[in-house]
Amino acid sequence: MKIAIIGTGNLGLSIAKGLIVNNTYTDLYLTKRNLDDIKEYEEYKSVFITNDNKEAVKNADILIFSVQPSQLETILQEIKPHLNDKHVVISTITGFSISRIEAVIGDEIPIVRAMPNTAISVGKSMTCLCNNTAGKKKLPIAEAIFNGLGTSLAIEENLMQAATVLCASGIAFWMRLIRATTQGGVQMGFDADVALKMSMYTARGAASLLIEAGTHPEEEIDRVTTPRGCTITGLNEMEHQGLSSSLIKGLNASFDKINEIAKQ
């Protein structure tokens, strides 16, 4: 695959690193205004850096856009004359709809929207994907790219804002839960660094159980709760204090806010 990443900031670099580690390209073009920031990537085989977006587009088939929302339309106008039916446009720009992209470059170009989260930097992103009609046959290309950077899931575009809350904002929500359990561990007598390690790896273990065993959370909860035991006592107290309802309310508050922002 001949791939160009248009806008090699933090997210663009994370994607580039994943592509390099997984060797999922034949040629890789990275664009940025200040090339000094990405100079080191020239050392990799078949990786080229440039501040000319048109050059990157001419030499690539798959175009991954990772720029600021305010910059995307201008860049699309700039490269539009150089687009053809071999290109696949993949946009990682939050809140920039497929219809807005089509309004600039037309609906005959395959377009895929991708919503990764910050765990992409360690190859563990949950990336949600959607596509226009022309992009349906090209969706497996985007899936291959983002499955190499974690896990991907195809959804309808009208769910992308909800996915942003659950997966992108969700990273922060899970971080807060890990911090809270760390604080509880400190109160019970552990040093902070020890409690943090215990919380992190317990969280990873819980997620791994569900992913690898394919079980439901309640099934795994039943395995560790016993009559009149400490686990069920703790769970019930958390629920009495509103754990589940607070999480759900937080998700919905975040969802309301992203919808409000989208209307502005």
LOBAVEX-23948 format. One line per field, with one value per residue (C-alpha): x, y, z. Coordinates in Angstrom, 3 decimals, always signed. Layout:
x <- c(X, ...) $
y <- c(Y, ...) $
z <- c(Z, ...) $
***
This chain:
x <- c(+0.000, +1.215, +0.097, +0.313, -0.361, -1.400, -0.557, +1.973, +1.273, +0.774, -1.965, -0.377, +2.943, +1.240, -0.341, +2.987, +4.770, +2.152, +2.457, +6.242, +6.204, +3.630, +5.279, +1.882, +3.026, +5.179, +5.777, +4.886, +4.721, +4.557, +3.653, +4.230, +5.036, +8.130, +10.041, +12.651, +10.061, +9.860, +13.357, +14.266, +11.616, +13.630, +15.879, +13.167, +12.996, +10.543, +9.491, +9.505, +8.880, +7.605, +5.800, +4.064, +0.673, +0.233, +3.464, +2.287, -1.111, +0.431, +2.597, +0.056, -3.182, -4.385, -4.588, -4.902, -5.816, -4.782, -4.980, -6.945, -10.633, -10.137, -7.403, -9.093, -11.309, -8.432, -6.185, -8.916, -9.348, -5.593, -5.306, -8.652, -7.188, -4.822, -7.415, -8.563, -10.434, -7.360, -7.407, -9.008, -9.519, -9.391, -10.258, -9.433, -10.815, -13.386, -16.769, -15.995, -18.776, -18.491, -20.998, -18.715, -15.793, -17.940, -19.008, -15.376, -14.042, -17.243, -18.977, -17.196, -14.014, -14.027, -14.151, -13.733, -14.025, -11.894, -12.253, -9.259, -8.364, -5.070, -4.212, -3.246, +0.201, +0.709, -1.137, -4.282, -6.765, -10.462, -11.064, -14.571, -14.996, -17.736, -17.792, -19.615, -21.176, -18.021, -15.948, -17.854, -15.571, -12.489, -13.458, -11.327, -8.248, -8.996, -9.782, -6.407, -4.604, -6.345, -6.428, -2.659, -3.009, -5.485, -9.041, -11.468, -15.250, -17.466, -20.493, -23.031, -21.919, -24.816, -23.223, -19.764, -20.391, -21.573, -18.502, -16.325, -17.776, -17.543, -14.109, -12.160, -13.479, -13.791, -10.015, -10.256, -13.168, -11.245, -8.175, -10.285, -11.499, -7.917, -6.917, -9.800, -8.886, -5.280, -6.371, -8.354, -5.279, -3.226, -5.856, -5.639, -1.891, -0.075, +2.444, +1.000, +3.246, +2.437, -1.301, -1.200, +0.540, -1.977, -4.886, -3.503, -2.813, -6.078, -7.938, -5.974, -6.752, -10.476, -10.609, -8.498, -10.862, -13.807, -11.913, -10.242, -12.952, -15.858, -17.802, -20.192, -19.051, -21.746, -20.545, -17.027, -18.405, -20.273, -16.958, -15.452, -18.464, -19.383, -22.320, -21.690, -18.223, -16.084, -16.526, -20.323, -20.272, -17.997, -19.988, -23.276, -21.856, -20.537, -23.972, -25.657, -23.345, -24.336, -21.371, -23.236, -25.728, -22.918, -21.017, -24.101, -24.995, -21.417, -21.508, -24.805, -23.592, -20.550, -22.803, -25.041, -21.987, -20.531, -23.918, -24.023, -20.545, -21.488, -24.311, -22.047) $
y <- c(+0.000, +3.471, +5.620, +9.338, +10.829, +14.434, +16.230, +14.321, +15.648, +13.464, +11.288, +11.186, +10.102, +7.390, +6.023, +6.247, +4.334, +1.599, +1.308, +1.093, -1.504, -3.634, -3.069, -2.391, -0.095, -0.125, +3.639, +6.002, +9.774, +12.029, +15.684, +18.518, +22.215, +21.872, +18.878, +19.077, +17.503, +14.328, +14.273, +11.043, +9.113, +9.447, +6.755, +4.126, +2.269, +3.743, +6.566, +10.045, +13.381, +16.515, +19.775, +19.525, +17.827, +17.628, +15.648, +13.163, +12.757, +12.159, +9.362, +7.585, +5.644, +5.871, +9.345, +9.588, +13.091, +14.074, +17.861, +20.460, +20.661, +24.289, +23.211, +20.257, +22.060, +24.214, +21.180, +19.246, +22.159, +22.180, +18.500, +18.073, +18.439, +15.554, +13.073, +10.176, +6.886, +5.092, +7.197, +6.352, +9.285, +8.387, +11.252, +11.153, +14.653, +14.696, +16.118, +16.604, +14.718, +12.702, +15.016, +18.011, +16.167, +15.139, +18.752, +19.581, +16.532, +14.877, +11.630, +9.451, +9.317, +6.553, +8.209, +6.593, +8.377, +6.946, +7.781, +6.345, +7.076, +8.009, +4.358, +4.235, +5.387, +1.973, -0.056, -0.511, +1.929, +1.188, +2.807, +3.271, +3.505, +4.582, +5.203, +6.817, +4.725, +4.790, +3.822, +0.641, -1.603, +0.158, -0.198, -3.382, -1.275, +1.059, -1.927, -3.495, -0.264, +0.324, -3.341, -3.058, -0.238, -1.965, -2.980, -1.467, -1.526, -0.403, +1.648, +4.003, +7.608, +8.848, +6.963, +8.516, +11.198, +8.568, +6.492, +9.517, +9.682, +5.954, +5.334, +8.602, +10.376, +6.902, +6.732, +9.587, +7.939, +4.696, +6.653, +8.244, +4.816, +3.572, +6.675, +6.175, +2.548, +3.662, +6.205, +3.502, +1.297, +4.054, +4.491, +0.743, +0.948, +0.619, +3.118, +5.116, +3.575, +0.068, +0.760, +2.254, -0.810, -3.096, -1.050, -0.828, -4.514, -5.525, -3.328, -4.889, -8.349, -7.614, -6.376, -9.308, -11.784, -10.368, -10.079, -13.474, -15.549, -13.771, -13.701, -11.081, -8.811, -10.175, -13.717, -12.771, -10.882, -14.031, -15.935, -13.703, -13.049, -15.379, -15.237, -12.591, -12.065, -8.943, -8.582, -8.444, -6.172, -3.739, -3.919, -3.267, -0.282, +1.161, +0.769, +2.337, +5.317, +5.525, +4.001, +2.717, +5.585, +8.169, +6.577, +6.485, +10.085, +11.143, +9.457, +11.128, +14.537, +14.167, +13.081, +16.128, +18.376, +16.906, +17.337, +20.951, +21.568, +19.970, +22.489, +25.510) $
z <- c(+0.000, -0.890, +2.021, +2.766, +6.181, +5.676, +8.901, +10.959, +14.451, +17.524, +16.022, +12.582, +14.087, +16.142, +12.968, +11.137, +13.905, +13.752, +9.984, +10.245, +13.039, +11.200, +7.806, +6.230, +3.426, +0.322, +0.337, +3.189, +2.766, +5.828, +5.493, +7.941, +7.725, +9.914, +8.574, +11.361, +13.695, +11.585, +10.050, +11.844, +9.918, +6.704, +8.141, +7.623, +4.343, +1.798, +4.137, +2.617, +4.323, +2.608, +3.310, -0.072, +0.310, -3.458, -3.813, -1.187, -2.858, -6.279, -4.883, -2.679, -2.996, +0.614, +2.126, +5.912, +7.069, +10.591, +10.648, +12.581, +11.572, +10.494, +8.054, +6.367, +3.857, +2.602, +2.189, +0.376, -2.033, -2.557, -3.442, -5.228, -8.760, -8.023, -6.741, -8.900, -8.574, -7.173, -4.015, -0.674, +1.696, +5.416, +7.761, +11.478, +12.062, +14.864, +13.932, +10.227, +8.461, +5.276, +3.586, +4.280, +2.693, -0.286, -0.729, -1.531, -3.406, -4.640, -3.721, -6.277, -4.150, -1.490, +1.935, +5.351, +8.694, +11.487, +15.186, +17.089, +20.710, +22.350, +23.034, +19.362, +20.520, +22.158, +19.515, +21.617, +20.082, +19.754, +16.366, +14.975, +11.198, +8.808, +5.075, +2.184, -0.602, -2.726, +0.293, +1.144, -0.909, +0.479, +4.144, +4.565, +3.768, +6.677, +8.897, +8.060, +8.924, +12.244, +13.284, +13.205, +15.738, +18.025, +17.134, +14.642, +14.462, +11.563, +12.659, +11.099, +10.812, +12.941, +15.857, +15.509, +18.153, +20.623, +19.759, +20.454, +23.971, +24.666, +23.155, +22.901, +25.997, +27.488, +27.910, +30.409, +32.215, +32.663, +33.794, +36.513, +37.673, +37.838, +39.784, +42.208, +42.909, +43.367, +45.976, +47.739, +47.757, +49.361, +52.059, +52.771, +53.261, +49.942, +48.600, +45.694, +43.018, +44.220, +44.354, +40.858, +39.441, +41.115, +39.752, +36.211, +35.839, +37.488, +34.978, +32.131, +33.454, +33.682, +30.078, +28.869, +30.497, +28.564, +25.284, +25.320, +26.996, +25.293, +28.537, +29.938, +32.802, +35.132, +34.491, +35.578, +38.587, +39.673, +39.647, +42.317, +44.552, +47.376, +49.825, +52.488, +51.015, +50.763, +46.987, +46.960, +50.010, +48.204, +44.954, +46.713, +48.581, +45.284, +43.717, +46.767, +46.236, +42.559, +40.710, +37.634, +37.492, +37.800, +34.933, +32.725, +33.607, +32.834, +29.434, +28.583, +29.775, +27.530, +24.654, +25.132, +25.079, +21.873, +20.182, +21.372, +19.970, +16.648, +16.191, +16.636) $
***
